[in-house]
Amino acid sequence: MQSNRDYDWLGPGAYFWESDPARAWEWARWKTDIGAYKEPAVIGAVIDLRNCLDLASREDIELLRAAHRSFVRLQKKAGLPIPVNRNPRGAKDKDRVLRFLDCAVFRHLHTIIDELADREPGFSRYDTVRGMFVEGGKAYSGSGFYRKSHVQIAVRSADCIKGIFFPLQS
């Protein structure tokens, strides 16, 4: 199921945690606890990243930075506000899980790339987006690692999903 909310961390797509079914179960249970779902559920997938906007790559981060500059320039020129990443009301942590700015920048970047792909041979749409996120409290005192850090993949093209399975429940 594709997500297309204005605060999606990697823009529109079907979201998967890379190599972390325990984190997926944790999230599904949290969504159930807050009333978003009746029963928690998690599926695993075999994903071919194909043409991936990989935010572990410096080149792709620089492309995202350029998209941000372009997005801000266009918003200002049009007299429109620039979205802000923020937390839901009452959140206790500082993770800014509502990623309105990030999502808007991804949408802007995809629009540019999609238009180029329609006009120019050699330009391809991004099939997937892969991002690393530092989240949660420190793993231990003085640590540079955080308890909920994870890698997520947003699948934009359903053809990238080669198979699905039910992971063991944690």
Order of alpha helices (4+ residues) and beta strands (2+ residues): beta-alpha-beta-beta-alpha-beta-beta-alpha-beta-beta-beta
